[in-house]
Amino acid sequence: MKYTVGDKILMLHSKEEGTVVDIINDKMVLVEVGGARFPVYMDQIDFPYFHRFMKKQAPLPPKRTPGEEIRREKPVPHVNRPERGVFLTMLPVWQTDAFGDDVVEDMKFHLSNETNRAYTFRFEIWLNNTLFLELKQEIFPFQHNYLADLEFDQLNDNPRFEFSFSPKETDLKLAAALVKTWKVKPKQLFQQLETLKQQEKATIEYLLFDKYPYRQEKDDYGFTPVEKKKLSTLTSFQSLKENARVDAKYEIDLHIDRLADNWRDLSPLEIVAIQLNEFQHYLDLAITQRQHSMIVIHGVGTGRLRDELHEILKTVPEVKFFVNQYHPFYGYGATEIFFK
């Protein structure tokens, strides 16, 4: 026996000295260290004499909180990584049933951003047309975000996944938002699961978009930037062509048949240009001559001319407010403007 009762020992892991107080068996002894007694294996202790003559050991590191011993990795920038797009990924969780067959118990859903752009997104799960889950998060370049778990039986509840993406950094060249919907197609999903099992792969990917779209060429009123420029040119040309008018008017009628004789031969763009020019002219006169208010008759129609007029009025500092409400003479086809 290497040790006997009363031998001085050294705890190898803590470098504390103690005394053997009992022999438990041929592999363990009972030691007393600092007034505490506890059993230890013999390979965890040694005689202290040799260690006393060794070079002084470095002090033990300070006590750390759980997790601090794990070195934190610095984020590595993704340089020149190929962009694949943004994906909804599905990870099936398999289990073996009573008959020995592998069946899917749950489906875990993640969002995978394989692009160089960060996005904010809103995510919703609808089951039987009822909102089941809603998330608002950010996802950074080449990052995976966990979304949700669904039991496999819940895929029978006509699930619908709704996504709404926006660039995290403002970019006027890009669309303000991108909306995507994913619905479960049972037959296609079962085929994908079977293929996944045969190929021994882990996840199914569904591409939401490969590239974030640019801002739409047409605005809310159906005009492209080129048409907008042409519209501005036509308005300026019409202003030069017409004779100068010096008297402000309280009521302005913008129906095209009152402004142009050949209106049937004009394109929609040319018609709007003439109407806006007429409106701008009398708006400037009303402001210059300090008119208290004016009424612009634009008709109902599709509402395009009305909306264009309202957008202009929002930018004019001299306009106090304007209303487009029911009028006994004009119905909803006129807007009344009040000046400061």
C-alpha positions as CSV (number, residue, x, y, z in Angstrom):
1,M,0.0,0.0,0.0
2,K,1.5,3.3,-1.1
3,Y,-0.2,5.4,1.7
4,T,-0.8,4.8,5.4
5,V,-3.0,6.6,7.9
6,G,-1.3,9.8,9.0
7,D,0.7,10.4,5.7
8,K,0.8,13.9,4.5
9,I,-0.6,14.2,0.9
10,L,-1.0,16.9,-1.8
11,M,-4.2,17.3,-3.8
12,L,-2.9,17.4,-7.4
13,H,-5.8,19.4,-8.9
14,S,-5.9,22.2,-6.2
15,K,-2.3,21.9,-4.8
16,E,-3.7,21.8,-1.2
17,E,-2.0,19.7,1.4
18,G,-3.9,17.3,3.7
19,T,-3.6,14.1,5.7
20,V,-4.7,10.5,5.1
21,V,-7.2,9.6,7.9
22,D,-8.4,6.2,6.6
23,I,-7.8,3.5,3.9
24,I,-11.0,2.7,2.1
25,N,-9.7,0.1,-0.4
26,D,-6.7,-0.4,-2.7
27,K,-7.8,2.5,-4.9
28,M,-9.3,5.0,-2.5
29,V,-8.3,6.7,0.7
30,L,-10.1,9.1,3.1
31,V,-8.3,12.5,3.4
32,E,-8.7,15.5,5.6
33,V,-8.0,18.9,3.9
34,G,-8.7,22.2,5.8
35,G,-11.0,20.4,8.3
36,A,-13.1,18.7,5.6
37,R,-12.9,14.9,5.1
38,F,-13.7,13.3,1.7
39,P,-12.7,10.2,-0.3
40,V,-10.3,10.5,-3.2
41,Y,-8.7,8.2,-5.7
42,M,-5.0,7.6,-5.1
43,D,-4.1,8.8,-8.5
44,Q,-5.5,12.2,-7.5
45,I,-3.0,12.7,-4.7
46,D,0.8,12.6,-4.2
47,F,3.3,13.1,-1.4
48,P,4.0,16.8,-1.0
49,Y,7.8,16.7,-0.3
50,F,8.9,16.6,-3.9
51,H,6.5,19.4,-5.0
52,R,7.8,21.6,-2.2
53,F,11.2,21.8,-3.9
54,M,9.8,22.4,-7.3
55,K,9.5,25.9,-8.9
56,K,6.6,27.8,-7.5
57,Q,3.5,27.2,-9.4
58,A,1.6,30.0,-11.1
59,P,-1.4,31.2,-9.2
60,L,-4.7,29.7,-10.1
61,P,-6.8,31.9,-12.5
62,P,-9.7,33.8,-10.8
63,K,-13.0,32.1,-10.7
64,R,-15.0,32.6,-13.8
65,T,-18.7,32.6,-14.4
66,P,-20.1,29.7,-16.5
67,G,-19.4,30.2,-20.1
68,E,-16.4,32.5,-19.7
69,E,-14.0,29.7,-20.3
70,I,-15.3,29.5,-23.9
71,R,-13.3,31.8,-26.1
72,R,-15.5,34.1,-28.0
73,E,-14.9,34.1,-31.7
74,K,-14.5,37.3,-33.5
75,P,-17.0,37.7,-36.3
76,V,-15.4,37.0,-39.6
77,P,-16.5,39.3,-42.5
78,H,-18.0,37.4,-45.4
79,V,-15.9,38.7,-48.3
80,N,-16.7,37.6,-51.8
81,R,-19.1,34.9,-50.8
82,P,-21.5,34.0,-53.5
83,E,-25.0,35.2,-53.0
84,R,-27.8,32.6,-53.3
85,G,-30.8,34.5,-52.0
86,V,-33.0,34.3,-48.9
87,F,-34.5,30.9,-48.1
88,L,-37.1,29.3,-45.8
89,T,-35.4,26.1,-44.5
90,M,-37.3,23.2,-43.0
91,L,-35.7,20.6,-40.7
92,P,-37.8,17.5,-40.1
93,V,-37.4,15.7,-36.7
94,W,-37.7,12.0,-37.3
95,Q,-38.7,9.3,-34.8
96,T,-39.3,5.6,-35.1
97,D,-42.9,4.5,-34.6
98,A,-44.2,1.2,-33.1
99,F,-43.9,-0.5,-36.4
100,G,-40.2,0.4,-36.8
101,D,-40.9,3.1,-39.5
102,D,-39.3,6.5,-39.5
103,V,-41.9,9.2,-39.3
104,V,-41.7,13.0,-39.0
105,E,-42.7,14.3,-35.5
106,D,-41.9,18.0,-35.9
107,M,-40.8,20.5,-38.5
108,K,-38.3,23.2,-37.4
109,F,-38.3,26.3,-39.6
110,H,-35.4,28.7,-40.1
111,L,-34.8,31.8,-42.3
112,S,-31.5,31.7,-44.1
113,N,-30.0,34.9,-45.6
114,E,-27.4,34.0,-48.2
115,T,-26.9,37.6,-49.4
116,N,-24.6,40.5,-48.5
117,R,-27.5,42.7,-47.3
118,A,-29.2,42.9,-43.9
119,Y,-33.0,42.9,-43.7
120,T,-35.7,43.6,-41.2
121,F,-38.6,41.2,-41.6
122,R,-42.0,40.4,-40.2
123,F,-43.1,36.8,-40.1
124,E,-46.5,35.3,-39.5
125,I,-47.9,31.8,-39.3
126,W,-51.6,31.3,-40.1
127,L,-53.4,28.1,-39.3
128,N,-56.9,27.7,-40.6
129,N,-56.9,31.4,-41.4
130,T,-56.1,32.2,-37.7
131,L,-52.9,34.0,-36.7
132,F,-50.8,31.4,-34.8
133,L,-47.5,33.2,-34.5
134,E,-46.0,36.7,-35.3
135,L,-42.3,37.8,-35.2
136,K,-40.5,41.0,-36.0
137,Q,-36.7,40.5,-36.3
138,E,-33.6,41.4,-38.1
139,I,-31.4,39.1,-40.1
140,F,-27.8,39.9,-41.1
141,P,-25.8,38.8,-44.1
142,F,-25.1,35.0,-44.3
143,Q,-27.0,34.4,-41.1
144,H,-29.7,31.8,-40.0
145,N,-32.6,32.8,-37.8
146,Y,-34.8,30.3,-36.0
147,L,-38.5,31.0,-36.7
148,A,-40.7,28.3,-35.2
149,D,-41.6,24.7,-34.6
150,L,-44.7,23.0,-35.9
151,E,-46.0,19.6,-35.1
152,F,-46.3,17.5,-38.2
153,D,-50.0,17.2,-37.7
154,Q,-50.4,21.0,-37.8
155,L,-49.4,20.9,-41.4
156,N,-53.0,19.6,-42.0
157,D,-54.3,23.0,-40.7
158,N,-53.7,24.7,-44.1
159,P,-50.6,26.6,-42.8
160,R,-49.6,29.8,-44.5
161,F,-46.3,31.6,-43.9
162,E,-46.3,35.4,-44.5
163,F,-43.1,37.3,-44.9
164,S,-42.5,41.1,-45.3
165,F,-38.9,42.1,-45.9
166,S,-37.3,45.6,-45.9
167,P,-33.6,46.6,-46.3
168,K,-32.1,47.4,-42.9
169,E,-30.1,50.2,-44.4
170,T,-32.1,52.8,-46.4
171,D,-31.6,52.5,-50.1
172,L,-33.9,54.6,-52.3
173,K,-33.0,52.4,-55.3
174,L,-34.7,49.4,-53.7
175,A,-38.3,48.6,-53.1
176,A,-39.7,49.8,-49.7
177,A,-41.0,46.3,-48.9
178,L,-41.1,42.8,-50.4
179,V,-44.0,40.5,-49.4
180,K,-43.7,36.7,-49.8
181,T,-46.1,33.9,-49.0
182,W,-45.4,30.2,-48.6
183,K,-48.1,27.6,-48.4
184,V,-47.8,23.9,-47.7
185,K,-48.4,21.6,-50.7
186,P,-48.9,18.2,-49.0
187,K,-48.0,16.1,-52.1
188,Q,-44.9,18.1,-52.9
189,L,-43.8,18.1,-49.2
190,F,-44.1,14.3,-48.9
191,Q,-42.0,13.8,-52.0
192,Q,-39.4,16.2,-50.7
193,L,-39.3,14.3,-47.4
194,E,-38.9,11.0,-49.1
195,T,-36.1,12.4,-51.3
196,L,-34.5,14.0,-48.2
197,K,-34.5,10.6,-46.5
198,Q,-33.0,8.8,-49.5
199,Q,-30.2,11.3,-50.0
200,E,-29.5,11.4,-46.2
201,K,-29.8,15.2,-46.1
202,A,-31.0,17.3,-43.2
203,T,-33.0,20.2,-44.5
204,I,-35.4,21.3,-47.3
205,E,-34.9,24.7,-48.8
206,Y,-37.6,27.0,-50.3
207,L,-36.3,30.1,-52.1
208,L,-38.2,33.2,-51.1
209,F,-36.2,35.5,-53.4
210,D,-32.8,35.5,-55.0
211,K,-32.3,39.2,-55.3
212,Y,-34.1,42.0,-53.5
213,P,-36.1,44.0,-56.1
214,Y,-35.5,47.5,-57.2
215,R,-38.1,50.2,-56.7
216,Q,-41.0,49.9,-59.1
217,E,-40.6,51.8,-62.3
218,K,-44.2,53.2,-62.0
219,D,-45.5,55.3,-59.2
220,D,-48.9,54.9,-57.5
221,Y,-50.5,56.8,-60.3
222,G,-49.1,54.6,-63.1
223,F,-46.4,57.0,-64.3
224,T,-42.8,55.9,-65.0
225,P,-39.9,58.3,-64.2
226,V,-39.5,58.9,-68.0
227,E,-43.2,59.9,-68.2
228,K,-42.8,62.1,-65.1
229,K,-40.0,64.0,-66.9
230,K,-42.1,64.2,-70.0
231,L,-45.0,65.4,-68.0
232,S,-42.9,68.2,-66.5
233,T,-41.7,69.2,-70.0
234,L,-45.2,69.3,-71.4
235,T,-46.4,71.4,-68.4
236,S,-43.5,73.9,-69.1
237,F,-44.3,73.9,-72.8
238,Q,-48.0,74.5,-72.2
239,S,-47.1,77.4,-69.8
240,L,-45.0,79.1,-72.5
241,K,-47.6,78.5,-75.2
242,E,-50.6,80.0,-73.5
243,N,-51.2,83.7,-73.2
244,A,-50.4,85.2,-69.8
245,R,-53.4,85.4,-67.5
246,V,-53.3,87.9,-64.7
247,D,-56.6,87.5,-62.8
248,A,-56.9,84.9,-60.0
249,K,-60.1,82.9,-59.9
250,Y,-62.0,81.5,-57.0
251,E,-63.3,78.5,-59.0
252,I,-61.1,76.5,-61.4
253,D,-62.6,73.8,-63.6
254,L,-60.1,71.3,-64.8
255,H,-62.3,69.2,-67.1
256,I,-60.2,68.8,-70.2
257,D,-63.1,69.7,-72.6
258,R,-63.0,73.2,-71.1
259,L,-59.2,73.5,-71.5
260,A,-58.5,72.1,-75.0
261,D,-60.5,71.9,-78.2
262,N,-58.7,68.9,-79.6
263,W,-58.8,66.9,-76.3
264,R,-60.0,63.8,-78.1
265,D,-56.7,63.6,-79.9
266,L,-54.6,63.9,-76.8
267,S,-53.0,61.0,-74.9
268,P,-53.8,60.6,-71.1
269,L,-50.3,62.0,-70.3
270,E,-50.9,65.1,-72.4
271,I,-54.3,65.6,-70.8
272,V,-52.9,65.4,-67.3
273,A,-50.1,67.8,-68.2
274,I,-52.6,70.4,-69.4
275,Q,-54.8,70.1,-66.3
276,L,-51.8,70.4,-64.0
277,N,-50.5,73.4,-65.8
278,E,-53.9,75.1,-65.5
279,F,-54.0,74.3,-61.8
280,Q,-50.5,75.5,-61.1
281,H,-51.0,78.7,-62.9
282,Y,-54.1,79.7,-60.9
283,L,-52.6,78.4,-57.7
284,D,-49.7,80.8,-58.2
285,L,-52.0,83.7,-59.0
286,A,-54.1,83.0,-55.9
287,I,-51.0,83.0,-53.7
288,T,-49.6,86.1,-55.3
289,Q,-52.8,88.0,-55.0
290,R,-53.4,86.8,-51.4
291,Q,-56.6,85.1,-52.2
292,H,-58.3,83.5,-49.1
293,S,-59.4,80.3,-50.7
294,M,-60.2,78.6,-54.0
295,I,-62.1,75.6,-55.3
296,V,-60.6,73.2,-57.9
297,I,-63.0,71.1,-59.8
298,H,-61.2,67.9,-60.8
299,G,-64.1,65.4,-61.1
300,V,-64.3,61.9,-59.6
301,G,-63.1,59.5,-62.3
302,T,-60.2,57.3,-61.3
303,G,-58.9,59.8,-58.7
304,R,-55.5,60.2,-60.5
305,L,-55.9,63.9,-61.1
306,R,-57.2,64.5,-57.6
307,D,-54.3,62.7,-56.0
308,E,-51.7,64.5,-58.2
309,L,-53.3,67.9,-57.1
310,H,-53.2,66.9,-53.4
311,E,-49.5,65.8,-53.7
312,I,-48.7,69.3,-55.1
313,L,-50.7,71.0,-52.3
314,K,-48.8,69.1,-49.6
315,T,-45.5,70.8,-50.8
316,V,-46.9,74.4,-50.9
317,P,-46.0,76.3,-47.7
318,E,-48.7,79.0,-48.4
319,V,-51.5,76.4,-48.2
320,K,-53.1,76.2,-44.8
321,F,-55.2,73.1,-45.5
322,F,-57.4,71.6,-48.1
323,V,-60.5,69.4,-48.1
324,N,-62.1,67.0,-50.5
325,Q,-65.5,66.3,-49.0
326,Y,-69.1,66.3,-50.2
327,H,-70.2,69.6,-51.6
328,P,-73.8,70.4,-52.5
329,F,-72.7,71.8,-55.9
330,Y,-69.7,69.6,-56.8
331,G,-70.3,66.4,-54.9
332,Y,-66.9,64.7,-54.3
333,G,-65.4,66.1,-57.5
334,A,-63.8,69.2,-56.1
335,T,-61.2,70.2,-53.6
336,E,-61.4,73.4,-51.5
337,I,-58.1,75.1,-50.7
338,F,-57.5,77.6,-47.9
339,F,-54.4,79.8,-47.7
340,K,-52.5,81.2,-44.8
